[in-house]
Every structure is written in structure tokens, then in C-alpha cells.
Amino acid sequence: MPVHAAALHRALEGLQGLQRLHAATGATHAAAWAEPSGSICLIREDVGRHNALDKLIGALLRDEIDTARGFALITSRASYEMALKAAMAGMPLLAAISAPTAYAIRISEEAGLSLLGFFRNEQFVIYSCPAAATRGAAMIGSSAAPKVAAAT
């Protein structure tokens, strides 16, 4: 399920307006689930970035949402545990506003999870499995290096 770069940015823009706890406190992380179009359908917040993702995965399972049809966004860096949880939940793509760890990249590659980092300001870096995130994106860089993509 390739995700268009415009859908990724639509989801990021929508996320900011849905973070009620963060707006009130400035001290929470969010994890959100977006449809392939970029529409946010679920968001969970917590002071812990891992807890926010755990809550999101629990809500997806409870509501019987097909995790193969959409993508997750997190307002933090991506640790290997977060990449592993996303992959085990059947998510094809995890986008983080900050950097992933080296082990998160390795886990994502092994699991077939597209991992995006530095997801902000109309661009992102694709660290693993670029096929799910390249439709409609302008790619820059060599095949050996992470790819920077911008909405076209």
C-alpha cells in the first residue's frame, strides 16, 4: 500500500490540531492512525511516547481497524521497541517527527516496515523499505543512503 507524500503531510497537519492534552500541557506525546488518504481516524496521547503508541495499537485492535490499510505517526523519535510494536501490529509504515535509532532502522528493514524520520516541514527521511512511502514523492540521494523526500 504505497502512501502518497501529500497524504503523509495531510496527516501531520491534522495531527497538530488534535493533540488536546499537548495543547493544554505542552508535555505529552501522541501516536495517531491515518487512513491512506491522510485523514486521522485515531489519536492517543500520553506523557510516555511508548504508552501513546501502545494505546493507539490497543484502540486499533479493539475497533478492529485493518492495520494494513493506513499508517502511524508519532510525535517523538522512533526507538527499536516502537518499530517492533508497529511491525507486530501489521502496520506498513511508521512516521516519526524525530530521528529513529540505528536499531529501529535495522528492525524495520528486517520486518518490512517503512520507517520515516524527521517528518516535518514538508519533508521526511525514508530509513527503511521505501516502497510504501515513495508514490508521488521526489527522491534525492543514493540507494545506500537514507532518502529525503518532499511532497510534489
N, C-alpha and C positions, 0 to 999 in steps of 0.2 A: 504494500500500500504506500506508494510514494506520496509524500506530503509536499504541497506547493509552498515555496518560500513565503508567498503572500499570506497563506493560511497560518503559518508559524507566527508571523508578525501580527496578524489579526488577533491571535490568541494572546500574545504578550500584551498587546494594548488593552484587551478586555480584562485580563487578569488584574491589572493595576486598580481598576475601579471596583473590583470585587473583594479586595482584601480589607474587610471591615475591621478585624482585630488589629491589623497592622496600621490602619489609618488612625485608630484610637490610641494605640500604644507605641507604635514605631519599633516594636520588639518581637515580631513574630515572623516565621517563615510560612510560605504557602506551597502547596502542591495542587495542581489543577489538572483536570482531564479535559481535553478538547476533541471535538469531532474532526474528521479530516478537513472540513471547511474552515476550521479555526475557531468555531464557536465553543466557548467554555460551557460545559454542562455540569461539572462538579468542581468544587474547590474546598480544600481543608486547610486550616491554619493551626499552628502550634508554635510554642517557643522553641521546640526542637525540630530541626529540619527532617530528621528521620521519622519523628512522630507524625509530622504533616503528611509525609508520603505513606506511612502505614495507615493513617486514617483514610487517605484517598483510596488506597488499594482495598481496604475493608468496605468502603462505600461502593466501589465498583462491583465487588463480589456480591454484596448484599442486594444491590439494584440489578444484578445480572446484566451488566453492561459488557458488551463484547470488547475486550481489551485489545483485540487485533485490529479494531477499526477506530483509530484515533491516536492520540499521543499525550504524553505527560509533560508538564512544565514544572520546574521547581525554582524557588527564589533563593537558591543557595549554590554552593559548589556541589559537585557530584562525587560522592565517595564510592568506593567499590561496593559497599553494602547497598547503597541506593541503586546502583546499576544492577546488582544481582537481584534485588527485590523487583525492579521493573521488568527484568527479563523473565523471572519466575512467574510474574503475573501475566505474562504474554504480551506485554507492550512492545510495539515495534520501534518506538522512538522515545527518548528521554532528552529534554532540552533544559539546560541549567543556565542561569544568568551569570554564573561564575565558572571557574575552571574545574575540570574533573581531575581526579588523582590519576597517576600513571596506572595504578592497579585497576581503577574503574575503566580505563580505556581497554586494558587487557581483557577484563571480564566481559566487557561489551562486545569486543571482537569475537571472543570465543562463543558468546551466547547469540550472536547475530542481532544485537541491539544497536540501533543507530544512536550514537551519543553526541549531542551538540553541547558546546560550551560557549561562554562569553556571548550569550544570546541576548543582545540588546543593540540599540542604536542602528536598526535596520541591517544588522549583520550578525553572523554567528560563525563558529568554527566547528567543522564536522570532524570528530575524532575517530569514529568507527562506523563501519557499514554505511557508506554514503548513499546507497541506492534509495533508501526510504526518504531522504531529505533533499534530493537534488532536482526534482522536477520543477522547472521554472526558476532555478537558481543559477546565478553566474558563478562559475567555479574559477578559483585562482590558486595556483600553487602546483607543485609536482605531486605525483601519485604517492610518493613516500612521505610527504609532509601533511599535517592536518590542512584541511581546506577551509578557506574563508569564503562564505557565500553571502550575497546580498540580494535582496528582493529585486526582481526585474519587472 
